[in-house]
Structures are given as C-alpha cells and as structure tokens.
Amino acid sequence: MTDETQRLDDETQHLDETRHLDVNPDNVETYVHFGPGVPAPAAPAPDRATALWRGNISPTPTPEDAALARRRRTQRWILPLTVLILVIAVLIYYLWGRGPSDTLVVTSVTVQPSAMVVGCNGTERLTAELATNGGSGSVEYQWLRSDGTVSDRLSQSVAQGTRHVSLVLEWSFDGYGAMDATATLSVLSPQTHRAAASFTYRCIK
C-alpha cells in the first residue's frame, strides 16, 4: 500500500464517522433569534372604577363634593377664629376695660336728712350718697357734727361696678330745747370730698 492509498483511506474513514455521528440533543447548540418579531396585542384599558381604585385617574368632583369641601374648609377655620376673637376680647378687657376704671374714683357726694325737724327725744337719720366711676376699692371718711363730735376714721369697701355708695349717720337727741344742727361728711380717700346737711331739733314743754 502506497502512501497515497493510505491517505485516501484515512479521509474516507473520517467522512464516514462524520456522517454517522450520533446527534445528542443535549449537545446541540440552540440559536435564539432577536428581532422585532410579531407585535404583541395591546392590553385593553382598565375600566374607570379600576383606574380610580388604582389611583391612575382622579375622580371628577360633583357639585355636592365641592360644596362639602368648602364646608370642611370653613369648619377648619371656625375654632382658630373663635379662639382668636376670645383672646382679642380678653386683651381689650384687660387693657381698656380694666385700665383706669379699675381704680376707685369718687366723683361726687351729697348728704340728705330724713326730716327737716326732729321732735323730742328723736333721732335724725342722715344719708350720704357717693357717686363713683365703678372702680373697686375702699372709701375712708369721717362724720363731723355741729355739736363738736367727730367720728372715728371709717372705711367702706366698694365692689367693682358699683356706681353709688350710701353712708348713714344716726344722730339722737333728748331733752327740751331747740337747736339747728348740721352734719358734714368728709371723704378722706381715695379723693377728698365734703358735703353737709342741716336740720332742726325742737322740743318745747
């Protein structure tokens, strides 16, 4: 056998082995083709209820919804606005309402007798009327009688808002005779004022 004959036999055997090769699916390489291919069908749009539930769209407000929203916005402001008004009212009250008028001021004083003539062993009841500005405090005063008697320094409390204060003096008499008597109220504080009233005591046998 020559070399040329041996080479031909080897090539023939190689071709036979190639034709009879057992193809194993596990050894077969798979080629995947990438490209536009066939377009997939478009998904149907969800209905409105589904879209609302998913939050994809916003609901269209009705007139009733709009009115309800306005009422809710208004109600949110009611409480803060009420509190603000109350705070302003308290400030006004303390800055103006309780300012100068909080201090008691006596504006005028008058004295009136209960009778112009007092009989035997009678008692005269004199009443002093004080007008004030409505402030709170105390009035200090004394009664002076024309017979030379002076009372102790007296005090009368005055509540806030009181515009009139009454002070009373009872002057008793006994015995025979006649006398013109005068009682004077002297206001010592918070301001000084003075007022007097006269009457007659008469007791004849």
C-alpha positions as CSV (number, residue, x, y, z in Angstrom):
1,M,0.0,0.0,0.0
2,T,1.4,3.2,-1.0
3,D,1.3,6.5,0.9
4,E,-1.3,8.0,-1.4
5,T,-3.6,5.0,-0.9
6,Q,-3.2,5.3,2.9
7,R,-4.1,9.0,2.8
8,L,-7.3,8.3,0.8
9,D,-8.4,5.6,3.2
10,D,-8.0,8.0,6.2
11,E,-10.1,10.7,4.6
12,T,-12.8,8.2,3.6
13,Q,-13.0,6.9,7.2
14,H,-13.2,10.5,8.6
15,L,-16.1,11.2,6.3
16,D,-17.9,8.1,7.3
17,E,-17.5,8.9,11.0
18,T,-18.9,12.4,10.4
19,R,-22.0,11.1,8.6
20,H,-22.8,8.6,11.2
21,L,-22.2,10.9,14.2
22,D,-25.0,10.4,16.8
23,V,-26.6,13.9,17.3
24,N,-27.3,14.3,21.1
25,P,-30.0,17.0,21.7
26,D,-28.1,18.0,24.8
27,N,-25.0,18.8,22.8
28,V,-26.9,20.7,20.1
29,E,-26.3,24.5,20.4
30,T,-29.5,26.5,20.2
31,Y,-29.5,29.8,18.5
32,V,-32.2,32.4,19.6
33,H,-33.2,35.0,17.1
34,F,-33.6,38.5,18.4
35,G,-35.6,41.0,16.4
36,P,-38.9,42.8,16.2
37,G,-40.8,39.7,15.7
38,V,-44.6,39.7,15.8
39,P,-46.0,42.7,17.9
40,A,-48.0,41.6,21.0
41,P,-51.6,42.7,21.1
42,A,-52.3,45.9,23.1
43,A,-53.7,45.3,26.6
44,P,-57.2,46.7,27.0
45,A,-57.5,49.9,29.0
46,P,-58.9,49.3,32.5
47,D,-62.4,50.5,33.2
48,R,-63.0,53.8,35.2
49,A,-63.7,52.0,38.5
50,T,-60.5,50.0,38.3
51,A,-58.5,53.1,37.3
52,L,-59.9,55.1,40.3
53,W,-59.1,52.2,42.6
54,R,-55.5,52.0,41.4
55,G,-55.1,55.8,41.6
56,N,-54.4,56.2,37.9
57,I,-57.0,58.9,37.5
58,S,-58.6,61.4,39.8
59,P,-62.4,61.4,40.3
60,T,-64.3,64.3,38.8
61,P,-65.8,66.2,41.8
62,T,-69.6,66.7,41.7
63,P,-71.2,70.0,42.9
64,E,-72.1,68.3,46.1
65,D,-68.5,67.2,46.7
66,A,-67.3,70.8,46.0
67,A,-69.9,72.2,48.5
68,L,-68.8,69.6,51.1
69,A,-65.2,70.5,50.6
70,R,-66.0,74.2,51.1
71,R,-67.9,73.5,54.3
72,R,-65.0,71.4,55.6
73,R,-62.5,74.2,54.8
74,T,-64.8,76.7,56.6
75,Q,-65.2,74.5,59.6
76,R,-61.4,74.1,59.9
77,W,-61.2,77.9,60.4
78,I,-64.1,78.2,62.9
79,L,-62.2,77.0,66.0
80,P,-59.0,79.0,65.4
81,L,-61.0,82.1,64.6
82,T,-63.2,81.8,67.7
83,V,-60.1,81.4,69.9
84,L,-58.5,84.5,68.3
85,I,-61.6,86.5,68.9
86,L,-61.7,85.4,72.6
87,V,-58.0,86.3,73.0
88,I,-58.6,89.8,71.5
89,A,-61.6,90.3,73.7
90,V,-59.7,89.4,76.8
91,L,-56.8,91.7,75.8
92,I,-59.2,94.6,75.2
93,Y,-60.9,94.0,78.5
94,Y,-57.6,94.0,80.5
95,L,-56.1,96.8,78.6
96,W,-59.1,99.2,78.4
97,G,-61.9,97.7,80.4
98,R,-59.8,97.2,83.5
99,G,-57.5,100.1,83.0
100,P,-58.1,103.5,84.6
101,S,-61.7,102.5,85.7
102,D,-60.3,99.7,87.9
103,T,-59.2,102.3,90.4
104,L,-62.0,103.7,92.5
105,V,-62.8,107.4,92.0
106,V,-65.4,109.2,94.0
107,T,-66.9,111.8,91.6
108,S,-69.5,113.5,93.9
109,V,-71.0,113.5,97.4
110,T,-74.4,114.6,98.7
111,V,-76.0,114.4,102.2
112,Q,-79.7,114.4,102.8
113,P,-81.6,114.4,106.2
114,S,-84.6,112.2,106.7
115,A,-86.6,115.1,108.2
116,M,-86.1,118.8,108.4
117,V,-87.4,118.9,112.1
118,V,-86.8,116.4,114.8
119,G,-89.1,116.2,117.8
120,C,-88.5,115.4,121.4
121,N,-86.1,112.5,122.0
122,G,-86.0,111.9,118.3
123,T,-83.2,110.5,116.0
124,E,-82.2,112.1,112.8
125,R,-81.0,109.7,110.1
126,L,-78.7,111.3,107.5
127,T,-77.7,109.6,104.4
128,A,-74.7,110.4,102.2
129,E,-74.7,109.3,98.6
130,L,-71.4,108.9,96.9
131,A,-71.2,108.6,93.1
132,T,-68.2,106.6,91.8
133,N,-66.7,105.6,88.5
134,G,-67.4,102.0,89.1
135,G,-63.9,101.0,90.2
136,S,-63.2,98.8,93.2
137,G,-61.5,100.0,96.4
138,S,-62.3,101.5,99.7
139,V,-63.7,104.8,100.8
140,E,-62.3,106.3,104.0
141,Y,-64.4,109.0,105.7
142,Q,-65.5,110.8,108.8
143,W,-68.7,112.4,110.1
144,L,-68.5,115.8,111.7
145,R,-71.4,117.1,113.8
146,S,-72.1,120.7,114.6
147,D,-72.1,119.9,118.4
148,G,-68.3,119.3,118.0
149,T,-68.4,115.5,117.8
150,V,-66.1,113.9,115.2
151,S,-66.4,110.2,114.4
152,D,-63.5,107.8,114.0
153,R,-61.9,107.3,110.6
154,L,-64.3,104.9,109.0
155,S,-63.9,102.7,105.9
156,Q,-66.4,101.3,103.3
157,S,-65.4,98.7,100.7
158,V,-66.7,99.3,97.2
159,A,-67.0,96.4,94.7
160,Q,-66.1,96.6,91.0
161,G,-69.0,98.0,89.0
162,T,-70.7,99.8,92.0
163,R,-71.7,103.3,90.9
164,H,-73.4,104.5,94.1
165,V,-72.4,104.1,97.7
166,S,-74.6,105.0,100.7
167,L,-73.2,106.1,104.1
168,V,-75.5,106.6,107.1
169,L,-75.3,108.7,110.2
170,E,-77.8,108.4,113.0
171,W,-77.9,111.4,115.4
172,S,-80.0,111.1,118.5
173,F,-81.4,113.9,120.7
174,D,-83.1,114.2,124.1
175,G,-84.2,116.9,126.5
176,Y,-86.0,120.2,126.0
177,G,-84.9,123.0,123.7
178,A,-84.3,123.9,120.1
179,M,-81.1,123.6,118.0
180,D,-80.1,124.0,114.4
181,A,-77.9,121.0,113.7
182,T,-75.5,120.3,110.8
183,A,-73.9,117.0,109.9
184,T,-70.9,117.0,107.5
185,L,-69.4,114.0,105.6
186,S,-65.7,114.4,104.9
187,V,-64.4,111.9,102.4
188,L,-60.7,111.4,103.1
189,S,-59.7,108.9,100.3
190,P,-59.4,107.9,97.5
191,Q,-60.1,111.6,96.9
192,T,-61.2,114.3,99.3
193,H,-64.8,115.5,99.2
194,R,-67.1,117.2,101.6
195,A,-70.9,117.6,101.8
196,A,-73.3,118.7,104.6
197,A,-77.0,118.7,105.5
198,S,-78.8,120.8,108.2
199,F,-82.0,120.2,110.2
200,T,-83.6,121.4,113.4
201,Y,-84.2,119.8,116.7
202,R,-87.1,121.2,118.7
203,C,-88.6,120.0,121.9
204,I,-90.8,122.6,123.8
205,K,-92.7,122.0,127.1
